[in-house]
Amino acid sequence: MNTYVFLGVAIVTEVIATTLLRFSEGSTKLGFTLGSLALYGVSFYMLSQVLGHMPTGIAYAIWSGVGIVLISLAGWIFSGQKLDLPAIVGISFICVGVMIINLLSKSSVH
């Protein structure tokens, strides 16, 4: 399977796990807590598969950068969380950084 597919699954499962964690209300709702833990496990397993084919720093930069963008969107959609202009600008910088890594850096290929 393609390295970026594994990385995509790692990112999406981490974002879903974090969203579930938000709804676990301090781990008092067992279903959300267990779902979150299971998805974090899948996310870290998938990320570990990526690290055999991509440098750790690059993989983590993509994983965390895209995750920040997606979790911000999930918070806005599911929890009504608002983003002010500095947050949007900062998230935009993260997106640009991830694009630079993927499009221009030769470091992303192991």
Phi, psi and omega in degrees: 000147181297139180303321181288334175292313177301317180295320177298317178295320178300318181292311183296318180292326177293320179293317178295318179299317179294321177296317177297322179299322177300320181276355181283350179051062178069033181065023178272343176257104191301318182300313179295321180296312181293321177298318179297312180299317180297316181290325173298321177299315178297316181300311181292325176298313180297319178298322179296328177291325180293322187295345174282348185234355184216141178303143184304314182298320180291312180300316182291323178298316179292313182301312183285322181296310179294323178299320178298315180297312183292321180290330175295318177295318179297319178297321178293315184287311189267338184238001180068021180288139183260147174244127177274176184301315178300324178294318180295318177297315179299316178296323177297320177298321177299315179301315179298318178299316178296319179295319178299315179301312185286325185270328189244333185279135174273356180287341185284348178257125184269000000 
